[in-house]
Amino acid sequence: MKAQHVSLWLLSTVLFLCSVHARGFRRCLISTDMHHVEESFQDIKRAIQAKDTFYNFTILSASETLHKIKPLDVCCVTKNLLAFYMDRVFKDHQELDPRILRKISSIANSFLYMHKVLQQCEQRLCPCRQEATNVTRIIHNNYHQLEVRSAALKSLGELDIFLAWVDKNSPA
């Protein structure tokens, strides 16, 4: 009889811990309107990509690094790439057209919000394993192979690759 109570108690504890972990993980989900971000990019995509003169070079898709990401690393890579775009790409890109600048600013604000959401997640819910760190390093290395303005323009022009990857890897 005592063994049944202990077993029931253990089962209840495990289920409770799993539900707490699942609720914590939901806090890490990005709840921003990705459709709005994608729309903002589509409005400026042609103008941005027309300025890019490095046709045979890519930063995000050269080694198809994003397609090789394991589900466990999605949170970390997303957080790192959001930071990459905010800290490097948006700051390094110099835009004179006010209409394009407003769209980029809107995208940057959405990225800032998403990054803050992911930063608030506890480390155990958004771990950065070596594979995730390697992917981020590859993208940074690709970026540094070009002059700063060209790299920023190239990365901004490839934003659709990142947005599609986030959309594909976001929970339904």
C-alpha positions as CSV (number, residue, x, y, z in Angstrom):
1,M,0.0,0.0,0.0
2,K,2.8,2.4,0.9
3,A,4.6,1.6,-2.4
4,Q,1.5,2.6,-4.3
5,H,1.4,6.0,-2.5
6,V,5.1,6.6,-3.2
7,S,4.6,5.6,-6.8
8,L,1.6,7.9,-7.2
9,W,3.5,10.7,-5.4
10,L,6.5,10.3,-7.8
11,L,4.3,10.2,-10.8
12,S,2.5,13.4,-9.7
13,T,5.8,15.1,-9.0
14,V,7.1,14.2,-12.4
15,L,4.0,15.4,-14.2
16,F,4.0,18.7,-12.2
17,L,7.7,19.3,-13.1
18,C,7.0,18.6,-16.7
19,S,4.1,21.0,-16.8
20,V,6.1,23.7,-15.1
21,H,8.9,23.2,-17.6
22,A,6.4,23.3,-20.5
23,R,4.9,26.6,-19.2
24,G,8.4,28.0,-18.8
25,F,9.2,27.0,-22.4
26,R,6.0,28.8,-23.7
27,R,7.4,32.0,-22.3
28,C,10.3,31.7,-24.7
29,L,8.0,31.6,-27.7
30,I,8.1,34.7,-29.8
31,S,4.7,36.2,-29.9
32,T,5.2,39.0,-32.4
33,D,3.4,39.5,-35.7
34,M,5.9,37.9,-38.1
35,H,3.5,38.6,-40.9
36,H,4.0,42.3,-40.3
37,V,7.8,41.9,-40.2
38,E,7.7,39.9,-43.5
39,E,5.4,42.5,-45.1
40,S,7.8,45.3,-44.1
41,F,10.7,43.5,-45.7
42,Q,8.8,42.6,-48.8
43,D,8.0,46.3,-49.3
44,I,11.8,47.1,-49.4
45,K,13.3,43.9,-50.6
46,R,13.6,44.8,-54.3
47,A,15.2,48.2,-53.5
48,I,17.7,46.7,-51.0
49,Q,18.6,43.7,-53.2
50,A,19.1,46.0,-56.3
51,K,21.9,47.8,-54.4
52,D,23.8,44.5,-53.7
53,T,26.6,44.0,-56.1
54,F,28.0,40.8,-54.6
55,Y,25.8,38.3,-56.5
56,N,28.0,35.2,-55.9
57,F,28.4,35.7,-52.2
58,T,26.0,34.9,-49.4
59,I,26.2,35.5,-45.6
60,L,23.2,33.4,-44.3
61,S,22.8,30.7,-46.9
62,A,26.4,30.1,-48.2
63,S,26.9,26.9,-46.2
64,E,23.2,26.3,-45.6
65,T,24.0,26.6,-41.9
66,L,20.5,27.5,-40.9
67,H,19.0,24.4,-42.5
68,K,21.2,22.1,-40.4
69,I,20.1,23.5,-37.0
70,K,18.7,21.0,-34.7
71,P,15.5,21.8,-32.8
72,L,17.4,22.1,-29.5
73,D,19.5,24.9,-31.0
74,V,16.7,26.9,-32.6
75,C,16.2,29.2,-29.6
76,C,19.9,30.0,-29.2
77,V,20.5,30.6,-33.0
78,T,17.4,32.8,-33.2
79,K,18.5,34.9,-30.3
80,N,22.0,35.2,-31.7
81,L,20.9,36.1,-35.2
82,L,18.4,38.7,-33.8
83,A,21.4,40.2,-31.9
84,F,23.5,40.0,-35.0
85,Y,21.0,42.0,-37.0
86,M,20.5,44.6,-34.3
87,D,24.1,45.0,-33.3
88,R,25.7,44.8,-36.7
89,V,23.4,44.9,-39.8
90,F,20.9,47.6,-38.8
91,K,23.7,49.8,-37.3
92,D,26.1,49.3,-40.2
93,H,23.5,49.9,-42.9
94,Q,23.3,53.5,-44.1
95,E,20.0,54.3,-45.8
96,L,19.1,57.6,-47.4
97,D,15.6,56.8,-48.5
98,P,13.2,57.8,-45.6
99,R,10.6,55.2,-46.7
100,I,13.0,52.4,-46.6
101,L,14.5,53.7,-43.4
102,R,11.1,53.6,-41.7
103,K,10.5,50.0,-42.8
104,I,14.0,49.0,-41.6
105,S,13.3,50.8,-38.3
106,S,10.0,48.9,-37.9
107,I,11.8,45.5,-38.5
108,A,14.6,46.5,-36.1
109,N,12.0,47.3,-33.4
110,S,10.3,43.9,-33.9
111,F,13.7,42.2,-33.7
112,L,14.5,44.1,-30.4
113,Y,11.2,42.9,-28.9
114,M,11.8,39.3,-30.0
115,H,15.3,39.4,-28.6
116,K,14.1,40.7,-25.3
117,V,11.6,37.9,-25.1
118,L,14.3,35.3,-25.7
119,Q,16.7,36.9,-23.3
120,Q,14.1,36.7,-20.5
121,C,14.1,32.9,-20.9
122,E,16.1,31.1,-18.4
123,Q,19.4,29.7,-19.6
124,R,18.1,26.1,-19.3
125,L,15.2,26.9,-21.7
126,C,17.3,28.5,-24.4
127,P,20.7,26.7,-24.2
128,C,23.6,27.6,-26.5
129,R,25.3,24.4,-27.4
130,Q,28.5,24.3,-29.4
131,E,26.7,23.6,-32.7
132,A,24.6,26.8,-32.3
133,T,27.8,28.8,-31.4
134,N,29.5,27.4,-34.5
135,V,26.6,28.5,-36.8
136,T,26.7,32.0,-35.4
137,R,30.5,32.2,-35.8
138,I,30.2,31.1,-39.5
139,I,27.6,33.8,-40.2
140,H,29.8,36.4,-38.4
141,N,32.8,35.2,-40.4
142,N,30.9,35.5,-43.7
143,Y,29.8,39.0,-42.7
144,H,33.4,40.1,-42.0
145,Q,34.6,38.9,-45.4
146,L,33.0,42.0,-47.0
147,E,33.4,45.6,-46.3
148,V,31.1,46.8,-43.6
149,R,28.5,48.6,-45.7
150,S,28.4,45.8,-48.3
151,A,28.1,43.2,-45.6
152,A,25.2,45.1,-44.0
153,L,23.4,45.5,-47.3
154,K,24.0,41.8,-48.2
155,S,22.7,40.7,-44.8
156,L,19.7,43.0,-45.1
157,G,18.9,41.6,-48.5
158,E,19.1,38.1,-47.1
159,L,16.6,38.9,-44.4
160,D,14.0,36.8,-46.1
161,I,16.1,33.7,-45.5
162,F,16.2,34.4,-41.8
163,L,12.5,35.2,-41.6
164,A,11.5,32.0,-43.5
165,W,13.7,30.0,-41.2
166,V,12.1,31.6,-38.1
167,D,8.7,31.0,-39.5
168,K,9.5,27.3,-40.3
169,N,11.0,26.7,-36.9
170,S,8.3,28.5,-34.8
171,P,5.8,26.3,-33.1
172,A,2.4,26.3,-34.7
